[in-house]
Every structure is written in C-alpha cells, then in structure tokens.
Amino acid sequence: MLPTVTRMTVVPVAGYDSFLLNLSGGHAPWFIRCVVILEDSAGHRGVGEIPCSDGILQGLDQCEALVVGSSVAALKGTLERVRRRLAANGREERGRQTFDLRVAVHVITAIESALFDLMGQAVALPVADLLGRYGRQRDEVEALGYLFLLGDPARTDLPYPQPEAPRDRWDEVRRREALTPEAVVELARAAHERYGFRDFKLKGGVLEPEREADCIRALHEAFPEARLTLDPNGAWSLEEAVRVLTPIRHMLSYAEDPCGQEQSWSGRETMAEFRRRTGLPTATNMIATDFKQLQYALQVGAVDIPLADCHFWTMQGAVTVGELCHEWGLTWGSHSNNHFDISLAMMTHVAAACPGEITAIDTHWIWQDGQRITREPLPIRDGRLRVPEVPGLGVELDDSKLEQAHRLYRSLDVRQRDDALAMQYLIEGWQFDPKRPALVR
C-alpha cells in the first residue's frame, strides 16, 4: 500500500533578477515564485514550483483539504478533484502579457509535481519514467542559451544585484546593459563558456524590429553552427515580421511568435499567413496555450513547434502535447519564465518523457544561477541537463535556503509580477502596449 499525504505547505519565495527587457517591460530586481511541499506517511517530501500571485495562493488554499489525506497512488483522482474545485471559480484567460496570468493551471501543476515526486519516491523511479504513455525517452535534455536585451540598472535606484565576486564573464555581463549586437554576442559567448550552449534564443519585442534582426546577424556570425531563434512575443505586425525576418530566415531555425493579433485578424491567422509567406517554421507560447487553442492553431497551419511549458500546461499535459507532436509530425518545445531549481528539475523530467523530435528547451535558470533552494540544482553542462537517476524529481530542499528566499518575499511589497515598474526609470509614464516594442515609444 502506498503512503498517504499528511501535510501540505505553501511557501511563497523571492529571488533577485537582472534588468531583463521584453515586450511587457523590464524585469524588476526580484522575481516571486511559490513552492508547494507535500509530506507523506512514509516520511517523504514532494515538491513543486510555480509562479506566485495572490490568486494562486488563494487557489492553493482552496485545494489543501482535497490533497491532505489522499493516497499518493490516487494522484490522478486527486488532481481531477482539484481541477473541478478550481473550475468553479470561473473561466480564465492567459492575457496578452508575455507571461501567463491564469491561476488554476498553475495551482494544479504545483500539486501535480509534488504528488509525482512522492509517487516516484514510493516506487523508486524518477518522475520522467512515470510521465506519459511511454515514460522516459532520453537521459539528457538539450537546453538553449536564453538571451535578453538588458537595461542599465544604474539608471534606476532599484536594488538590482551586482557581481561582488564574479566567477567568470557570465557573472559580469548578465548584470549590465546590453542593447547592441556586440553586447548580445558578448552575452552569448559568456553563456557558452559557462554552460556549453549550442543553440540560442533572443527575447525580442524591445527595440525596432530591424535592430533585433541585426542582433541575430551578429549571433550567426559568432556562432555559425548554432540554431537561433528570435521571440518578439507577437509585437510586430504581419508585414513587419515578413519584411524583417525573410532576409535572415537562413539564420533562424524557427520564428517564435513573430506576429500576433492585429485589427480583425487573430494571432493564429497572422501566424499562419507569416508561415505561408516566409516558409519559416513557427513556435508559440501565446496562441496555443491549451488543447482547444492548439487544435485551432494546427487547423489553420499556424504553428510547427508548440512550446508546452509544464507550468501552464501541467506536467502531464505538456507530455501529452509532446506525444501529439510525435504522432502528427510536429516538434515539441518548452517555454519558461524566471524560476528556481525545482522548476528546472520539473522541466527536465517533462522534456525527457516527450517522444520523438524535441527542440532545445527554454530556461531562465542561467539568470538565477547561484540562488538555489535545493541542495544540488541540476547542472547544465555542454548545453545539456541530465535526468536524475534517483527516485522522484531528484532534488532535495535546502530548508535554510528556502527560508532565506521566503524572508526576501516577506520583505517585499510585491504580490504579482510587474514589468512596468522599472520601465518608469527609462521612459516616464511607460505603459504596456502589446503591439509596440518596449523601448519604441
């Protein structure tokens, strides 16, 4: 008989971040996350990590009674009860920000991860072996170097971290302004030296489209064998996207959300038209974020690579997308946002369980590296993450580091991500506009 869940603990946490620029604005000096810890009658602890907001904390509180007392063996039934309870709160929308604003799917994922962690420990198997129809498909997962244009922290009075004793060039360059092709290449070289990345993604939606294309040209010159992609989060019009990316399409492995909703056209329609006119494969984490949206996106020919982030698809849902991609001749990929090392493990197990062709996964971990809440975060070596062989997620909480991150959260008057805050120092009165790059005002 498998153990039962005896306790559920929710710990909101915070860490420090660089001045990463994107369509939604600029990252604040901190990011907030939520850690869910489940304890069972065998003395094990299972963990999950998701974004944090007041709504998510309330959702987790609503579900505690459904989880505590349940059998680890009955995790699917437990998750279905959680889903139904949260569905009673009403319909939710992703929103047009670069980050997902839903509550229920994140709450489900946190509980799901912790339950699978407990299940893996109970049956002595890694989580990747338990996910999907086929279990683990690979022992290593390729990750890409996720590059950002960076604002100058010195133009603010916000407490952005500064390298006191940098380990290497990466620690230096990830904390200072980077708004030119040369600076982006310097970021890529430093990330390559530390982590061994072979592929790179540049977050766009910040400068004029032509200037971001110039950054891709510089990356291609510096890393001619690398698979490159550019993600403006749908900020560009269809015509801009076609005009700017067609001349560099031979440098790109795919285009991520190059255009989106405009006038009477839906984002799926503009993406489909872009794909037809340029011949470039397309990826998305904006126009296909649930199965119904994915169905419509595929019907109109809008996407080749669904980026199924396990935090807003759930772990099982993300693997299901991977299985569908395998059956339908598509490529699976994964989106990410700022995260600690529990999420890094979650994404690794999910990617390891997806069959067929997958692209290198996104991860923000390189921007948070050095701020662990587990004892031994999964290392990125030669651009790859190795699936742990130990049961469960393969990470163990460091209680002192967790408490430190929780104290930082409590010290902040921040309850939801706000990328507009830091932008006020660069452009007075700055406001988010989903169709205007962040520094184009």
N, C-alpha and C positions, 0 to 999 in steps of 0.2 A: 504493500500500500504506500503510495507516495504521500509526502507531507502536506500539511495544510498551511495556509498563510495565517500568521498570528499577529502581524503588525504592519501597518503602512505609515511611512514617514515621508513628508514632503518638505524639501529643503530648497528654498529659493537662494540662488547664489549669483555672484557677480565676479567679473574679471576685467582686466584692463585691455584696451584696444588701441590701435593706431588710427590715424585720421584717414580712413579708407573712404574714397569718394565713389558714389554711384548715383543712379537716377533719383533715388529717394533723398539724396543729400550727402552728408558726411557722417561716418560713424562717430559717435560720442567717445570720450576716453574710456568708457566702460561698456560692457555688454552684460545682459542678465539672462540667466538660464534657470531651469527648475530640475532638481534631482528627486526622483522617486525611489525610495528604498522599501522593499518588501522583505520581511523576515518570515521564516517558516519554522515548523515544529521540529525540523531536523537541525536547526541552528544555522542554516544558510541565509545569506543576504543576496537578493537580486536587485539590480539597479537599472534605471532608465533615465535619460536626459532629454529635455525638450526646451523650446523657448519658454519664456516666462511672461505672464501678464496677470492682472487681477482676475480676468475672466478664466484663465487657465487654472489659477489657484482655486477659484471657486468651483470649477468643474471637477477638479481632483477631490475636493472636499465632498462634493455630491456623491462621488463614487466609492468612497472609502468603505462604507458598510457592505457594498457588493463584493468587495475584494477580500477583506479580512474574514477569515473563516472558510474561504473556498479552498477546494483541493487544487494543488498545483497540477494534477493530472487533468482537471476540468478547465484548463485555461481558456479554451475556445468558448465554452459556455459562459465563463466569467466575462470575457471580452464582449460577447453578444449582449449580456445584460447591461454592461457599461455603455455600449453603443446605444441601446434603446433608452436608457436613462438620459443620456446627453441629447438624443434626438428630440426629446420632449421639450428642450429649451428653444427649439425653433430652427429655421433654416439659416445657414451661414454662408458668407461669400468670402472668397480669397482676398478681394480688394485689388487695387491697381498699383499698390506699392511693390517694391522689389521683393518684399518679404510677405509671407502668408499670414493673414490676420485671423484665420479660423481658430476656434477653441477645441471643439470636440475631437477632431482627428489627432491633435497633439496630445490631448489627455489620454486617449486610447493608446497611442504609441508608447507613452511613458509607462503605463501599466503593463502593456504587452511586452515591452523589453524586459522589465523586471520579472515578469512571470516566466518568460522563456529562459532568462538567466537562472531562475530557480529550477526550472524543468531540466535544463542541461546539467546542472549540478546533481540533481536527483538521479538522472540516468547515466551520468558520467560521459556526456557528449558535448562538444561545442555547439553553440546555437546554430551555426551555419549548417550543421548536419541535421537539424530539426526543421529547418525552414523549407517551404515549397514542396513540390511533388518529388523532387529528385535529391534534396539535400545538397551537401557541399559539392560544388563543381570545380573549384580551384583552390589551391593552397595559398596563393598570393594574389593580391588585388593591385592593379595599377592605379596610381593617383596622378593627377596633373598639378602643375605649379600654378596656383590661382593668384594672378597678379592684379593689383589695383593701382589706379592713379591715386596719389596721396596729396592731401592738403598740407599746408605748412602749419604745424602745431604752434609755432612761435607767433602766429597772427591771432592767437586766442589766449585767454587766461585760464583755459581748461587744463586739468591735470593729466595731459597725455603722458604716457611713460617715456622715459628717456633712458638710453642704454648706459648704465653706470659702469659695468664691466663686461663689454661685449665679447661674446665667444668667438665671433667671426664677422665677416662682412654683412651677413644677413641681419644680425642684431643691430647693426648700424643703419643700414639703408631702409629697413622696414619702419623706422620711426621718423623719417624726414620727408620733405616734399619731393614728389615725383610727378611731373606734369609734362615731360618731354619724351620723345622716343628714346633718347640716350639714357634717361633716368629709368625708364621701363626696362631697357636691356640690362642695366646695372642690377635692378631687382631680380631679373631672370637669372643672371649669372650667379648672383649670391645664393639664390634659392637652389640652383642646380648644384653648386658646390656643397651645400649642406645636405640636401635631400636626394640629389641624383635624378631630379625630374627630367623626363624626355619629352613631355608634352606640356604646353602652356595655354592658359586661358587668360584673356584680359577683360576685366569688367569695364564696360563702356557706359554710354549714357551720361558722360561727364563733359567732354569737350565737343567741338564741332566734329561731325562725322569724319570729315577728311583728315583731321588731326589724329583721330583714333586709328584710322586706316594706316597712317604713317607709322604709328607705333607697331602695327602688325608687320609692316615692311621691314622695320628695324629688327624686330624679333626674328623674322625669316632670314635676314642676312646673318644674324648672330648664331642662329640655330637652324640651319637649312634642312635638317632631317626631322625637326620637331613637328608634331601635329599641333596646329594652332587654331584657336577659335576666339571670337570676339562677341561679347554679350552686352548690347545696349539696352536690354530689358524692354524692347518694344518702343523705345523713344523716337526712333526715326520713322518718317513716313515711308510708304512703299517705294515711292520714287527715289527718295534719298538712299534707301537701302540698296536698291538695284544699281543706282549710279555709283555709289561708293564701294560696294563690295565686288561688283563684276570685274574691275581691273585687278583685284587681288585674290580672285577666287582660287587660283592655283596655289596660293599660300595657305589657304584655310582648309581644315579637314571638314568643318561644318560651320554654319552660322547659327548662333543661339539667339532666339527672339530678336531678329534684326528689325522687325516692324511689329505693329500691333493694331489695336482698334483705332480706326480713324473715320470720321464722318459717318456714313451709313454702313461701312464695312466692319465686320467683326475681325478680331485678331486672327481667327482661323482662316478667314477668307484672304486677308492680306498676306499671311504666311504662305498659303497655298499658291497665290499668284507670284510671290517672290521666288518660290521654289521652281515654278514653271519657267519663269523668265531668266533665271540665272543658272539653273542646273545645280545649284549648291544644295547639299543635304541640310536639313534644318533640325535644330534641337529646341526643346522648350521646357520651362518650368512654370509658364504663365498661361498658356491657352489650353493645356490638358493636365489638369491637376486632380481629376477624379475619373472614374471609368466612363461616365457618360460623356464628359468632355473629350476624353481620348477617343471614344467611338466617333464623335463628330469630326474631330481633327483628322482622323485617318480616312473618313469617308470623303473629305474634300481634298485629301492629299497635302495636308499642311505640315506634317512632321515625319521625320525619319528616326529621330532619337528622342524618345520621351525621357526626361530627366526625373526619375521617380525617387525623390528624396523620401527616405523612410520616415522622416519626422512628420510629413503631411500626407503620406500615402499609407502609413503604418508599415511595419517591417514585413508582415505577410503580404500586404497589398503591393509593396514595391517589388517583391519577388514574383508575385503574380503578373505584374507588368513585364518583368523580365521573361517569364515563361511565354506570355503572349508575343513578345518581340521575337523570341526564338521560333515560335510556330509560324509567324507571319513575315519573317524575313526582315525584321527591323533590328535596330541596335539599341540596347539598353544603356542608360547612363544615370548618374545621380547628381542632384543639386545639393548645395549646402549653404548654411549661414554660420555666423560665429558660433563656436561650440567648444566645450571642454573635451576631455579624453574619453568620457563614457560614450558620447556620440560618435567619436572616432571609431570605437570598437563596434558600435551598432551598425554603422555604415559599412564597415569591413565585412562583417558577417553576412549582411544582406547582399553585398556585391559578390561575395564568394558563393552564394546559393543561386545566383541567376545563371541559367544555362545559356549556351550559345555565345554570340558576339556581344561584348560589352565594351564601352569606351572608358577611358581613364576617368575615375570619379573625382568630383569636386571635393575639396576640403579646405576649410579656413584654418585648420589646426596650425599651419605654419605661422599665422599671425598671432596665435595664442600660445605657441610653444613656450614652455617654461612656467606655465600656470596650471599645473596638474592638480587634479583632485583624486586620482588613483595612484597607487604606489608605483606602478610601472606602465606608463602610457605606451601604446603600440608605437614602435619606431617606424619612421619612413626611411627606408634605405634603398638606394638605387631606384628611387621613384616608386617603390612598392611597399605595401603593407602585408605582413604575413599573418594568416589566420591563426589565432592561438590554438594550441593543441589541448589545453586544459579545459575542463568542463565549463559550460555556461558561456558568458561573454568573454571570460578570460582576463578580466580586470578586477582588482580589489580596491575598494575605497580606502583612501587615506583620511581617517577621521579628522586629523588635525588640519589638513589642507582644506577639507570640506568646511570645517568650522570657520577657517580663515576667509574662505570665499563667501560664506553666509554672513559673517560680520561686515564684509565690504558691502554686500547687498543692503543690510540694515542701515548702513551709514549713508546710503544714497537716497535722495528723494526722487527715485526713478521706479516706475512700475510698468513701463512699456517702452519698447524701442522708439527712439525719436531721432531720426537723422536730420531733422530741420534745425536742431539746437545749434550745432557747430557751424552751420552754414551762415548764421546771422553775423558771424565774425568776418566772413568773406564777402557777403552781399547783404546789405541791410534790407530787412523785410523779406528775405528769401522765403518762398513758398514752393511746395512740391507741385510740379506740373508733369503728368505722365507722358507728355509729348514734347518736352523741352529738356535737353541735357542739362545737368545740374549747374554747370558754370556758364551756360549760354543764356544770358538774361539781358 
